[in-house]
Amino acid sequence: MSELIPTIIAKYNYWIYITLMMIGLYAMIAKNNLVKKIVGMNIFQTAIILYYVSIGVKKGATIPISTGGHGAAHEAVHAADYLNPLPHVLMLTAIVVGVATLGVALALCLRIYSRYNTLEEDEILAQIRKK
Amino acid sequence: MFWQIDLAILTLVVVTAVASIMVKDLLGAAILFGAYSFLMCLLWSIMGAVDVAFTEASVGAGVSSVFFVAAVFRTSRRTKD
């Protein structure tokens, strides 16, 4: 048990990622306003990106940029000296896709507002039921 | 990766996330979400993901905030929750 507690505390990045994910999930489920739901969706996405970037971190490693350029002497690259760049590249795509989904969601919000004149979910559902 | 800065920014990230879904003004929620994205950008530059950090600073904190402010400007600003 005494070894377990430092192990849990040392992984605090993952605890914060779980916390942010649950905040986003709560906002998507429980909030009544559509813009608040979209903010929750974005928080959920950045939580997943935080998880992936946390995987690539190594102790005592530098950023994944090779120092030897054109004309420099050829030297062996030690992979243990660099962070793992694969999760970074994957998450670069995820950020751009996140902005695309945000744009589509806000455009749908504008259409809903022009038709129902409100962004609250319960008022929209009441207007749909009345018809 | 300095764990002191990391822990401080992680705390601020959670605070801004909770504040942006709890505030009763949608323009305030948009601005707090921009602050959240910028803190995430700082977090990624601390973790060594510099490419993700500048994409987040331009796309996440910049374009997303502009989208939110434009959407709030064209719809209503007040909300019940």
Backbone of each chain as ProteinMPNN parsed JSONL, in Angstrom:
{"seq_chain_A": "MSELIPTIIAKYNYWIYITLMMIGLYAMIAKNNLVKKIVGMNIFQTAIILYYVSIGVKKGATIPISTGGHGAAHEAVHAADYLNPLPHVLMLTAIVVGVATLGVALALCLRIYSRYNTLEEDEILAQIRKK", "coords_chain_A": {"N_chain_A": [[0.843, -1.209, 0.0], [2.004, 1.203, 0.73], [3.748, 1.658, -1.342], [2.0, 2.053, -3.343], [0.678, 4.528, -3.23], [2.559, 6.69, -3.936], [2.899, 5.9, -6.602], [0.366, 6.323, -7.67], [0.134, 9.093, -7.312], [2.197, 10.0, -8.909], [1.196, 9.754, -11.458], [-0.284, 12.044, -12.171], [-1.061, 13.531, -14.412], [-2.749, 11.832, -15.823], [-4.884, 11.591, -14.085], [-5.884, 14.198, -14.132], [-6.631, 14.263, -16.768], [-8.74, 12.421, -16.805], [-10.481, 13.828, -15.113], [-11.038, 16.186, -16.619], [-12.273, 15.001, -18.801], [-14.586, 13.99, -17.625], [-15.78, 16.38, -16.826], [-16.367, 17.474, -19.346], [-18.123, 15.526, -20.334], [-20.219, 15.726, -18.479], [-21.067, 18.339, -19.092], [-21.978, 17.957, -21.704], [-24.113, 16.219, -21.293], [-25.778, 17.215, -19.176], [-26.169, 19.974, -19.401], [-28.336, 22.63, -20.442], [-28.271, 24.482, -22.464], [-27.403, 24.907, -25.901], [-24.948, 25.918, -26.833], [-23.37, 25.652, -24.579], [-23.251, 22.885, -24.482], [-21.683, 22.429, -26.732], [-19.287, 23.601, -25.943], [-18.658, 21.795, -23.913], [-18.232, 19.501, -25.479], [-15.899, 20.248, -26.796], [-14.125, 20.446, -24.636], [-14.021, 17.777, -23.891], [-12.747, 16.708, -26.167], [-10.192, 17.957, -26.009], [-9.336, 16.825, -23.652], [-8.875, 14.176, -24.395], [-6.788, 14.596, -26.182], [-4.893, 15.536, -24.396], [-4.392, 13.178, -22.976], [-3.156, 11.593, -24.99], [-0.871, 13.128, -25.615], [0.426, 13.028, -23.189], [1.268, 10.397, -23.15], [3.515, 10.37, -24.804], [5.6, 11.514, -23.366], [8.886, 11.475, -22.068], [11.276, 10.869, -19.491], [13.989, 13.08, -19.084], [14.337, 13.576, -21.814], [14.569, 15.336, -24.975], [12.944, 17.773, -27.188], [11.459, 16.471, -30.221], [13.346, 17.208, -32.496], [15.749, 16.998, -34.937], [19.18, 17.793, -34.609], [21.242, 17.775, -36.479], [21.701, 19.206, -39.555], [21.628, 20.065, -43.042], [24.698, 19.249, -44.547], [25.904, 18.822, -42.126], [27.909, 16.757, -39.962], [27.441, 13.251, -40.16], [25.764, 11.624, -37.67], [24.94, 9.182, -35.199], [21.536, 8.751, -34.319], [20.109, 8.774, -31.231], [17.336, 7.261, -30.147], [16.308, 7.252, -27.606], [16.902, 9.707, -26.549], [15.048, 11.502, -27.438], [11.672, 12.796, -27.382], [8.681, 10.868, -27.949], [7.459, 11.305, -31.102], [5.179, 10.41, -32.416], [2.482, 10.325, -31.154], [2.114, 13.125, -31.027], [1.895, 13.904, -33.714], [-0.389, 12.533, -34.496], [-2.274, 13.828, -32.88], [-2.202, 16.387, -33.824], [-3.751, 16.204, -36.146], [-6.143, 15.654, -34.853], [-6.776, 18.047, -33.542], [-7.351, 19.786, -35.678], [-9.533, 18.48, -36.834], [-11.252, 18.751, -34.682], [-11.77, 21.525, -34.695], [-13.138, 21.677, -37.102], [-15.468, 20.151, -36.538], [-16.488, 21.819, -34.574], [-17.13, 24.118, -36.056], [-19.174, 23.128, -37.746], [-21.06, 22.388, -35.817], [-21.677, 24.856, -34.621], [-22.76, 26.162, -36.817], [-25.071, 24.63, -37.209], [-26.326, 25.353, -34.83], [-26.887, 28.06, -35.353], [-28.783, 27.771, -37.404], [-30.812, 26.452, -35.973], [-31.437, 28.449, -34.153], [-32.428, 30.443, -35.841], [-34.765, 29.263, -36.617], [-36.245, 28.415, -34.323], [-35.874, 30.441, -32.521], [-34.575, 30.325, -30.084], [-32.023, 28.959, -27.905], [-32.193, 27.149, -25.929], [-32.579, 23.838, -24.808], [-34.894, 22.638, -23.724], [-36.931, 24.438, -24.359], [-36.903, 24.327, -27.141], [-37.662, 21.663, -27.524], [-40.232, 21.789, -26.442], [-41.483, 23.481, -28.267], [-41.351, 21.865, -30.539], [-42.981, 19.771, -29.76], [-45.423, 21.051, -29.557], [-46.282, 21.456, -32.139]], "CA_chain_A": [[0.0, 0.0, 0.0], [2.822, 2.414, 0.817], [4.325, 1.948, -2.666], [0.926, 2.333, -4.3], [0.274, 5.941, -3.201], [3.4, 7.499, -4.832], [2.638, 5.527, -7.997], [-0.869, 7.0, -8.104], [0.364, 10.538, -7.381], [3.104, 10.295, -10.018], [0.459, 9.752, -12.738], [-1.339, 13.058, -12.013], [-1.561, 13.943, -15.732], [-3.86, 10.979, -16.227], [-6.038, 11.934, -13.246], [-6.471, 15.439, -14.638], [-7.318, 13.971, -18.046], [-10.046, 11.831, -16.463], [-11.336, 14.885, -14.574], [-11.498, 17.041, -17.714], [-13.198, 14.227, -19.615], [-15.871, 13.914, -16.939], [-16.383, 17.72, -16.912], [-16.937, 17.608, -20.684], [-19.276, 14.623, -20.451], [-21.307, 16.335, -17.704], [-21.602, 19.488, -19.823], [-22.73, 17.481, -22.866], [-25.353, 15.541, -20.904], [-26.654, 17.88, -18.222], [-26.419, 21.391, -19.668], [-29.552, 22.847, -21.213], [-27.999, 25.385, -23.584], [-26.677, 24.171, -26.938], [-23.561, 26.389, -26.909], [-22.671, 25.006, -23.461], [-22.984, 21.492, -24.89], [-20.556, 22.429, -27.679], [-18.084, 23.84, -25.133], [-18.35, 20.52, -23.269], [-17.66, 18.596, -26.473], [-14.513, 20.647, -27.045], [-13.328, 20.075, -23.463], [-13.833, 16.324, -24.021], [-11.718, 16.456, -27.187], [-8.857, 18.342, -25.531], [-8.928, 15.85, -22.641], [-8.299, 13.013, -25.082], [-5.498, 15.022, -26.716], [-3.981, 15.566, -23.242], [-3.99, 11.791, -22.709], [-2.213, 11.11, -25.999], [0.416, 13.825, -25.505], [1.075, 12.534, -21.976], [1.916, 9.111, -23.436], [4.793, 10.538, -25.478], [6.604, 12.17, -22.53], [9.919, 10.649, -21.453], [12.107, 11.611, -18.538], [15.327, 13.392, -19.582], [14.387, 13.611, -23.271], [14.348, 16.665, -25.532], [11.886, 17.8, -28.2], [11.886, 15.628, -31.352], [13.886, 17.92, -33.654], [17.132, 16.569, -35.142], [20.068, 18.956, -34.671], [22.088, 17.702, -37.66], [20.999, 19.648, -40.745], [22.367, 19.821, -44.279], [26.132, 19.485, -44.449], [26.467, 18.462, -40.822], [28.487, 15.416, -39.923], [26.457, 12.223, -39.854], [25.941, 11.021, -36.349], [23.849, 8.267, -34.868], [20.44, 9.341, -33.56], [19.66, 7.915, -30.137], [15.895, 7.489, -30.0], [15.964, 7.438, -26.198], [17.109, 11.109, -26.187], [13.987, 12.339, -27.979], [10.302, 12.412, -27.074], [8.027, 10.105, -29.008], [6.657, 12.281, -31.862], [4.008, 9.827, -33.095], [1.219, 10.872, -30.637], [1.981, 14.542, -31.369], [1.433, 14.044, -35.096], [-1.785, 12.101, -34.538], [-3.134, 14.799, -32.221], [-2.284, 17.533, -34.732], [-4.947, 15.965, -36.951], [-7.336, 15.705, -34.001], [-7.111, 19.454, -33.276], [-7.973, 20.362, -36.876], [-10.862, 17.877, -36.939], [-12.06, 19.359, -33.633], [-12.248, 22.833, -35.137], [-14.142, 21.452, -38.146], [-16.739, 19.777, -35.895], [-16.996, 23.008, -33.888], [-17.753, 24.985, -37.044], [-20.436, 22.528, -38.184], [-22.008, 22.432, -34.698], [-22.156, 26.23, -34.44], [-23.632, 26.472, -37.949], [-26.371, 24.021, -36.882], [-26.92, 26.193, -33.785], [-27.444, 29.25, -35.982], [-30.018, 27.377, -38.095], [-31.831, 26.18, -34.949], [-31.87, 29.723, -33.574], [-33.254, 31.195, -36.783], [-36.074, 28.627, -36.753], [-36.997, 28.336, -33.064], [-35.63, 31.681, -31.795], [-34.001, 30.062, -28.766], [-30.975, 27.933, -27.9], [-32.398, 26.249, -24.795], [-33.053, 22.58, -25.343], [-36.267, 22.316, -23.308], [-37.87, 25.281, -25.111], [-36.973, 23.785, -28.502], [-38.466, 20.435, -27.486], [-41.627, 22.169, -26.213], [-42.02, 23.997, -29.537], [-41.532, 20.746, -31.466], [-44.131, 18.988, -29.299], [-46.651, 21.812, -29.758], [-46.688, 21.403, -33.547]], "C_chain_A": [[0.869, 1.246, 0.0], [3.532, 2.703, -0.501], [3.25, 2.393, -3.647], [0.627, 3.824, -4.377], [1.21, 6.821, -4.039], [3.201, 7.161, -6.309], [1.399, 6.229, -8.519], [-0.621, 8.492, -8.261], [1.246, 10.884, -8.57], [2.393, 10.333, -11.36], [-0.576, 10.866, -12.762], [-1.865, 13.573, -13.339], [-2.792, 13.139, -16.127], [-5.093, 11.24, -15.374], [-6.704, 13.202, -13.745], [-7.194, 15.183, -15.957], [-8.671, 13.325, -17.8], [-11.0, 12.902, -15.957], [-11.903, 15.768, -15.686], [-12.509, 16.315, -18.584], [-14.571, 14.15, -18.961], [-16.566, 15.275, -16.918], [-17.061, 17.903, -18.276], [-18.171, 16.748, -20.865], [-20.48, 15.169, -19.701], [-21.931, 17.488, -18.474], [-22.421, 19.029, -21.018], [-24.064, 16.886, -22.458], [-26.296, 16.486, -20.172], [-26.975, 19.316, -18.572], [-27.589, 21.557, -20.621], [-29.309, 23.677, -22.466], [-27.121, 24.686, -24.614], [-25.225, 24.615, -27.049], [-22.737, 25.798, -25.762], [-22.342, 23.558, -23.783], [-21.791, 21.436, -25.834], [-19.246, 22.7, -26.944], [-17.666, 22.549, -24.425], [-17.735, 19.517, -24.231], [-16.201, 18.939, -26.749], [-13.608, 20.306, -25.871], [-13.031, 18.577, -23.483], [-12.723, 16.007, -25.024], [-10.337, 16.812, -26.676], [-8.39, 17.417, -24.416], [-8.291, 14.632, -23.284], [-6.937, 13.368, -25.665], [-4.463, 15.08, -25.59], [-3.489, 14.164, -22.899], [-2.931, 11.333, -23.704], [-0.866, 11.795, -25.889], [1.165, 13.354, -24.264], [1.764, 11.189, -22.2], [3.327, 9.328, -23.955], [5.893, 11.12, -24.621], [7.576, 11.144, -21.984], [10.696, 11.505, -20.476], [13.487, 11.848, -19.17], [15.454, 13.415, -21.084], [14.116, 15.026, -23.753], [13.288, 16.604, -26.634], [12.364, 17.106, -29.479], [12.283, 16.424, -32.591], [15.349, 17.531, -33.779], [18.028, 17.781, -35.311], [20.94, 18.94, -35.919], [21.318, 18.094, -38.904], [21.785, 19.277, -41.987], [23.844, 20.129, -44.069], [26.734, 19.141, -43.108], [26.997, 17.034, -40.871], [27.403, 14.412, -39.534], [26.768, 11.627, -38.492], [24.723, 10.162, -36.045], [22.812, 8.982, -34.018], [20.021, 8.358, -32.484], [18.194, 8.225, -29.869], [15.501, 7.731, -28.559], [16.145, 8.887, -25.768], [15.97, 12.018, -26.635], [12.636, 11.844, -27.486], [9.722, 11.627, -28.241], [7.132, 11.039, -29.829], [5.388, 11.724, -32.481], [2.68, 10.314, -32.508], [1.024, 12.339, -30.967], [1.38, 14.698, -32.76], [-0.025, 13.617, -35.214], [-2.7, 13.171, -33.966], [-3.217, 16.113, -32.976], [-3.515, 17.412, -35.624], [-6.2, 16.13, -36.111], [-7.744, 17.138, -33.703], [-7.852, 20.057, -34.46], [-9.377, 19.798, -37.066], [-11.792, 18.462, -35.883], [-12.59, 20.708, -34.033], [-13.299, 22.686, -36.231], [-15.48, 21.069, -37.537], [-17.347, 20.956, -35.146], [-17.713, 23.932, -34.862], [-19.096, 24.444, -37.499], [-21.487, 22.634, -37.079], [-22.545, 23.839, -34.504], [-23.048, 26.66, -35.602], [-25.019, 25.871, -37.734], [-27.085, 24.825, -35.811], [-27.558, 27.434, -34.387], [-28.744, 28.926, -36.711], [-31.145, 27.133, -37.096], [-32.35, 27.487, -34.362], [-32.76, 30.485, -34.541], [-34.635, 30.564, -36.924], [-36.891, 28.691, -35.458], [-36.81, 29.55, -32.17], [-35.17, 31.456, -30.359], [-32.896, 29.018, -28.913], [-31.125, 26.963, -26.741], [-33.087, 24.984, -25.283], [-34.51, 22.304, -24.974], [-37.287, 23.166, -24.051], [-38.021, 24.785, -26.546], [-37.857, 22.544, -28.527], [-39.933, 20.759, -27.259], [-42.255, 22.697, -27.493], [-42.249, 22.879, -30.538], [-42.78, 19.951, -31.081], [-45.457, 19.693, -29.575], [-47.181, 21.687, -31.184], [-47.435, 20.1, -33.879]], "O_chain_A": [[0.531, 2.238, -0.645], [3.886, 3.851, -0.771], [3.545, 3.031, -4.658], [0.353, 4.343, -5.459], [0.71, 7.646, -4.804], [3.32, 8.034, -7.168], [1.369, 6.681, -9.663], [-1.097, 9.104, -9.218], [1.075, 11.939, -9.18], [2.929, 10.89, -12.318], [-1.657, 10.671, -13.318], [-3.011, 14.017, -13.404], [-3.749, 13.674, -16.687], [-6.219, 11.129, -15.859], [-7.931, 13.291, -13.785], [-8.225, 15.792, -16.242], [-9.642, 13.632, -18.491], [-12.18, 12.906, -16.31], [-13.098, 16.064, -15.702], [-13.48, 16.91, -19.053], [-15.595, 14.232, -19.638], [-17.793, 15.341, -16.984], [-18.177, 18.416, -18.361], [-19.152, 17.177, -21.473], [-21.61, 15.101, -20.184], [-23.154, 17.623, -18.522], [-23.448, 19.632, -21.329], [-25.049, 17.023, -23.183], [-27.48, 16.559, -20.501], [-27.973, 19.846, -18.084], [-27.808, 20.724, -21.501], [-30.069, 23.58, -23.429], [-26.198, 23.955, -24.252], [-24.351, 23.793, -27.328], [-21.56, 25.48, -25.935], [-21.282, 23.057, -23.406], [-20.979, 20.514, -25.759], [-18.216, 22.111, -27.268], [-16.478, 22.238, -24.34], [-16.829, 18.77, -23.862], [-15.365, 18.051, -26.916], [-12.456, 19.921, -26.069], [-11.929, 18.153, -23.137], [-11.87, 15.156, -24.774], [-9.393, 16.05, -26.883], [-7.187, 17.23, -24.237], [-7.291, 14.11, -22.79], [-6.024, 12.543, -25.65], [-3.302, 14.722, -25.79], [-2.318, 13.974, -22.572], [-1.92, 10.751, -23.31], [0.172, 11.153, -26.045], [2.394, 13.284, -24.27], [2.737, 10.873, -21.517], [4.241, 8.579, -23.607], [7.029, 11.222, -25.085], [7.175, 10.085, -21.501], [10.764, 12.725, -20.622], [14.083, 10.925, -19.725], [16.563, 13.288, -21.603], [13.51, 15.827, -23.04], [12.794, 15.529, -26.974], [13.554, 17.15, -29.79], [11.626, 16.323, -33.627], [16.118, 17.71, -32.835], [17.697, 18.699, -36.062], [21.346, 20.006, -36.382], [20.377, 17.399, -39.287], [22.523, 18.293, -41.991], [24.194, 21.152, -43.481], [27.955, 19.165, -42.958], [26.589, 16.223, -41.703], [26.556, 14.693, -38.686], [27.885, 11.189, -38.216], [23.63, 10.388, -36.565], [23.16, 9.731, -33.104], [19.624, 7.233, -32.787], [17.853, 9.318, -29.419], [14.468, 8.349, -28.299], [15.608, 9.285, -24.735], [15.929, 13.187, -26.251], [12.454, 10.659, -27.206], [10.207, 11.709, -29.369], [6.131, 11.525, -29.303], [4.589, 12.487, -33.024], [1.801, 10.694, -33.281], [-0.109, 12.774, -31.17], [0.479, 15.509, -32.972], [-0.807, 14.241, -35.93], [-3.785, 13.407, -34.498], [-4.17, 16.874, -32.806], [-4.236, 18.387, -35.837], [-7.202, 16.673, -36.578], [-8.937, 17.428, -33.617], [-8.853, 20.753, -34.287], [-10.303, 20.529, -37.415], [-12.981, 18.652, -36.141], [-13.745, 21.023, -33.748], [-14.246, 23.471, -36.291], [-16.518, 21.585, -37.95], [-18.569, 21.091, -35.082], [-18.774, 24.47, -34.546], [-20.058, 25.201, -37.627], [-22.652, 22.929, -37.347], [-23.737, 24.014, -34.25], [-23.987, 27.433, -35.409], [-26.028, 26.51, -38.034], [-28.306, 24.973, -35.858], [-28.652, 27.824, -33.981], [-29.7, 29.699, -36.654], [-32.284, 27.543, -37.32], [-33.545, 27.63, -34.104], [-33.738, 31.107, -34.126], [-35.584, 31.246, -37.31], [-38.086, 28.986, -35.489], [-37.506, 29.687, -31.163], [-35.363, 32.323, -29.508], [-32.836, 28.291, -29.905], [-30.305, 26.062, -26.569], [-34.041, 25.036, -26.058], [-35.276, 21.799, -25.794], [-38.384, 22.695, -24.349], [-39.116, 24.812, -27.107], [-38.691, 22.379, -29.418], [-40.802, 20.088, -27.815], [-43.416, 22.406, -27.786], [-43.214, 22.916, -31.302], [-43.539, 19.512, -31.945], [-46.481, 19.048, -29.798], [-48.385, 21.799, -31.414], [-47.845, 19.897, -35.022]]}, "seq_chain_B": "MFWQIDLAILTLVVVTAVASIMVKDLLGAAILFGAYSFLMCLLWSIMGAVDVAFTEASVGAGVSSVFFVAAVFRTSRRTKD", "coords_chain_B": {"N_chain_B": [[10.34, 18.533, -18.433], [8.899, 20.278, -15.966], [7.616, 19.608, -12.875], [6.351, 21.341, -11.113], [5.408, 23.647, -12.529], [3.834, 22.286, -14.326], [1.871, 21.099, -12.67], [0.66, 23.394, -11.591], [-0.42, 24.602, -13.918], [-2.12, 22.587, -14.766], [-4.003, 22.622, -12.687], [-5.102, 25.203, -13.112], [-6.224, 24.751, -15.615], [-8.314, 22.942, -15.056], [-9.85, 24.621, -13.435], [-10.584, 26.72, -15.22], [-12.024, 25.206, -17.068], [-14.234, 24.28, -15.564], [-15.31, 26.771, -14.884], [-16.016, 27.788, -17.415], [-18.149, 26.199, -18.176], [-19.954, 26.746, -16.206], [-20.587, 29.442, -16.066], [-23.003, 32.087, -16.449], [-23.256, 33.522, -18.768], [-23.023, 33.625, -22.195], [-21.078, 34.822, -23.796], [-19.056, 35.239, -21.943], [-18.518, 32.552, -21.412], [-17.423, 31.815, -23.862], [-15.056, 33.358, -23.902], [-13.755, 32.375, -21.63], [-13.388, 29.795, -22.512], [-11.523, 30.275, -24.507], [-9.352, 31.063, -22.905], [-8.934, 28.638, -21.591], [-8.094, 27.04, -23.772], [-5.718, 28.313, -24.372], [-4.224, 27.851, -22.062], [-4.004, 25.097, -22.282], [-2.355, 25.025, -24.505], [0.019, 26.073, -23.399], [0.538, 23.965, -21.646], [1.136, 21.901, -23.442], [3.431, 22.834, -24.667], [5.099, 22.69, -22.482], [5.189, 19.939, -22.144], [6.699, 19.245, -24.313], [5.603, 18.966, -26.824], [5.827, 20.734, -29.305], [4.808, 21.271, -31.867], [2.11, 20.57, -31.663], [1.483, 22.473, -29.777], [1.741, 25.032, -31.051], [-0.16, 24.736, -33.05], [-2.461, 24.488, -31.499], [-2.487, 27.007, -30.283], [-2.956, 28.723, -32.448], [-5.202, 27.631, -33.801], [-6.933, 26.433, -31.87], [-7.122, 28.322, -29.677], [-7.359, 30.678, -31.11], [-9.02, 30.573, -33.655], [-11.227, 29.071, -32.78], [-12.238, 30.653, -30.671], [-13.0, 32.927, -32.09], [-15.014, 31.825, -33.697], [-16.864, 31.084, -31.697], [-17.476, 33.599, -30.556], [-18.58, 34.888, -32.771], [-20.818, 33.251, -33.233], [-22.251, 33.627, -30.834], [-22.732, 36.323, -31.046], [-24.517, 36.399, -33.181], [-26.656, 34.992, -32.211], [-28.46, 34.514, -29.148], [-27.314, 35.974, -26.058], [-27.806, 35.481, -23.428], [-28.354, 32.897, -20.959], [-29.949, 30.175, -19.215], [-28.63, 28.287, -17.665]], "CA_chain_B": [[9.02, 18.73, -17.834], [8.979, 20.672, -14.562], [6.313, 19.193, -12.346], [5.661, 22.432, -10.42], [4.651, 24.419, -13.533], [2.847, 21.365, -14.869], [0.752, 20.942, -11.735], [-0.047, 24.676, -11.488], [-1.225, 24.844, -15.117], [-3.213, 21.606, -14.771], [-5.047, 23.132, -11.791], [-5.781, 26.311, -13.78], [-7.019, 24.195, -16.706], [-9.572, 22.422, -14.494], [-10.647, 25.761, -12.959], [-11.208, 27.417, -16.352], [-13.017, 24.324, -17.687], [-15.456, 24.328, -14.752], [-15.883, 28.108, -14.978], [-16.62, 28.055, -18.716], [-19.473, 25.575, -18.315], [-20.848, 27.18, -15.143], [-20.906, 30.871, -16.125], [-24.349, 32.258, -16.996], [-23.192, 34.433, -19.901], [-22.386, 32.818, -23.238], [-19.847, 35.486, -24.241], [-18.062, 34.888, -20.919], [-18.135, 31.153, -21.626], [-16.528, 31.771, -25.026], [-13.744, 33.91, -23.548], [-13.127, 31.427, -20.716], [-12.923, 28.657, -23.306], [-10.267, 30.702, -25.129], [-8.305, 30.973, -21.875], [-8.688, 27.2, -21.407], [-7.287, 26.549, -24.892], [-4.359, 28.848, -24.3], [-3.527, 27.115, -20.998], [-3.661, 23.795, -22.862], [-1.193, 25.265, -25.372], [1.182, 26.147, -22.5], [0.777, 22.611, -21.134], [1.777, 21.074, -24.457], [4.82, 23.248, -24.868], [5.851, 22.146, -21.35], [5.406, 18.511, -22.363], [7.6, 19.025, -25.435], [4.905, 18.81, -28.099], [5.782, 22.123, -29.772], [3.943, 21.398, -33.044], [0.737, 20.596, -31.157], [1.289, 23.717, -29.031], [1.407, 26.207, -31.866], [-1.445, 24.53, -33.713], [-3.522, 24.799, -30.542], [-2.528, 28.453, -30.049], [-3.576, 29.425, -33.568], [-6.499, 27.079, -34.181], [-7.806, 26.238, -30.714], [-7.388, 29.548, -28.933], [-7.682, 31.776, -32.015], [-10.16, 30.42, -34.556], [-12.394, 28.619, -32.017], [-12.809, 31.788, -29.943], [-13.673, 33.779, -33.074], [-16.257, 31.138, -34.055], [-17.818, 31.178, -30.589], [-17.941, 34.98, -30.407], [-19.464, 35.174, -33.901], [-22.089, 32.546, -33.037], [-22.982, 34.271, -29.743], [-23.159, 37.627, -31.56], [-25.661, 36.247, -34.073], [-27.8, 34.411, -31.493], [-28.666, 35.223, -27.891], [-26.166, 35.918, -25.153], [-28.204, 35.021, -22.096], [-28.744, 31.501, -20.814], [-30.461, 29.897, -17.87], [-27.706, 27.503, -16.83]], "C_chain_B": [[9.189, 19.028, -16.353], [7.629, 20.398, -13.916], [5.599, 20.307, -11.61], [4.794, 23.226, -11.391], [3.517, 23.559, -14.088], [1.616, 21.271, -13.977], [-0.047, 22.234, -11.618], [-0.942, 24.892, -12.704], [-2.354, 23.83, -15.219], [-4.356, 22.047, -13.861], [-5.834, 24.259, -12.462], [-6.664, 25.824, -14.928], [-8.359, 23.682, -16.186], [-10.461, 23.573, -14.046], [-11.333, 26.462, -14.132], [-12.246, 26.541, -17.052], [-14.327, 24.369, -16.912], [-16.12, 25.691, -14.883], [-16.578, 28.322, -16.315], [-17.928, 27.304, -18.908], [-20.433, 26.03, -17.227], [-21.309, 28.629, -15.297], [-22.229, 31.083, -16.875], [-24.394, 33.189, -18.202], [-22.422, 33.725, -21.015], [-21.128, 33.477, -23.784], [-18.717, 35.223, -23.243], [-17.596, 33.46, -21.061], [-17.175, 31.037, -22.792], [-15.131, 32.263, -24.657], [-13.015, 32.974, -22.588], [-12.663, 30.182, -21.464], [-11.641, 29.0, -24.066], [-9.107, 30.641, -24.154], [-7.925, 29.521, -21.606], [-7.797, 26.657, -22.52], [-5.86, 27.063, -24.813], [-3.558, 28.171, -23.185], [-3.14, 25.716, -21.468], [-2.435, 23.911, -23.76], [0.077, 25.365, -24.544], [1.562, 24.761, -21.994], [1.501, 21.759, -22.161], [3.182, 21.527, -24.767], [5.68, 22.81, -23.688], [6.169, 20.675, -21.59], [6.244, 18.216, -23.591], [6.928, 18.835, -26.77], [4.741, 20.192, -28.724], [4.874, 22.291, -30.985], [2.471, 21.439, -32.634], [0.47, 21.923, -30.462], [0.99, 24.878, -29.962], [0.179, 26.003, -32.731], [-2.593, 24.875, -32.782], [-3.632, 26.306, -30.328], [-3.21, 29.174, -31.196], [-4.995, 28.953, -33.816], [-7.442, 26.986, -32.981], [-8.151, 27.53, -30.023], [-7.811, 30.677, -29.858], [-8.988, 31.574, -32.757], [-11.406, 29.979, -33.784], [-13.055, 29.764, -31.275], [-13.558, 32.707, -30.897], [-15.005, 33.153, -33.484], [-17.306, 31.297, -32.956], [-18.374, 32.58, -30.468], [-18.884, 35.343, -31.545], [-20.818, 34.509, -33.714], [-22.91, 33.203, -31.936], [-23.509, 35.627, -30.205], [-24.407, 37.491, -32.423], [-26.852, 35.583, -33.404], [-27.957, 35.174, -30.184], [-27.486, 35.002, -26.96], [-26.552, 35.316, -23.812], [-28.547, 33.535, -22.107], [-29.196, 31.272, -19.388], [-29.482, 29.128, -17.016], [-26.266, 27.894, -17.087]], "O_chain_B": [[9.571, 18.155, -15.574], [6.607, 20.91, -14.374], [4.376, 20.264, -11.475], [3.612, 23.459, -11.137], [2.399, 24.032, -14.291], [0.48, 21.351, -14.444], [-1.276, 22.201, -11.551], [-2.089, 25.315, -12.561], [-3.436, 24.162, -15.704], [-5.527, 21.878, -14.199], [-7.063, 24.287, -12.403], [-7.719, 26.4, -15.192], [-9.407, 23.941, -16.778], [-11.677, 23.531, -14.238], [-12.524, 26.767, -14.059], [-13.237, 27.054, -17.573], [-15.401, 24.48, -17.504], [-17.344, 25.779, -14.982], [-17.624, 28.969, -16.363], [-18.752, 27.721, -19.722], [-21.625, 25.732, -17.309], [-22.325, 29.01, -14.716], [-22.538, 30.352, -17.816], [-25.477, 33.602, -18.615], [-21.296, 33.276, -20.803], [-20.201, 32.78, -24.197], [-17.57, 35.01, -23.635], [-16.418, 33.167, -20.859], [-16.221, 30.261, -22.74], [-14.134, 31.659, -25.052], [-11.803, 32.79, -22.702], [-11.657, 29.577, -21.095], [-10.778, 28.143, -24.256], [-8.007, 30.223, -24.514], [-6.751, 29.203, -21.415], [-6.858, 25.905, -22.257], [-4.911, 26.351, -25.141], [-2.358, 27.94, -23.335], [-2.081, 25.205, -21.104], [-1.583, 23.023, -23.783], [1.108, 24.812, -24.927], [2.741, 24.416, -21.918], [2.383, 20.978, -21.805], [4.041, 20.708, -25.094], [6.876, 22.577, -23.862], [7.268, 20.211, -21.285], [6.486, 17.048, -23.896], [7.604, 18.567, -27.763], [3.653, 20.766, -28.686], [4.233, 23.331, -31.133], [1.685, 22.221, -33.168], [-0.64, 22.45, -30.541], [0.067, 25.647, -29.694], [-0.469, 26.975, -33.117], [-3.581, 25.477, -33.201], [-4.738, 26.834, -30.204], [-3.957, 30.127, -30.973], [-5.896, 29.767, -34.018], [-8.598, 27.402, -33.055], [-9.325, 27.823, -29.797], [-8.556, 31.561, -29.434], [-9.955, 32.302, -32.532], [-12.511, 30.438, -34.074], [-14.282, 29.858, -31.24], [-14.63, 33.211, -30.561], [-16.01, 33.854, -33.607], [-18.468, 31.6, -33.225], [-19.58, 32.763, -30.3], [-19.882, 36.028, -31.323], [-21.853, 35.113, -33.997], [-24.127, 33.332, -32.068], [-24.6, 36.04, -29.811], [-25.269, 38.37, -32.404], [-27.952, 35.597, -33.957], [-27.624, 36.357, -30.116], [-26.767, 34.006, -27.047], [-25.721, 34.71, -23.137], [-28.973, 32.988, -23.124], [-28.887, 32.044, -18.48], [-29.475, 29.273, -15.793], [-25.356, 27.337, -16.473]]}, "name": "protein", "num_of_chains": 2, "seq": "MSELIPTIIAKYNYWIYITLMMIGLYAMIAKNNLVKKIVGMNIFQTAIILYYVSIGVKKGATIPISTGGHGAAHEAVHAADYLNPLPHVLMLTAIVVGVATLGVALALCLRIYSRYNTLEEDEILAQIRKKMFWQIDLAILTLVVVTAVASIMVKDLLGAAILFGAYSFLMCLLWSIMGAVDVAFTEASVGAGVSSVFFVAAVFRTSRRTKD"}
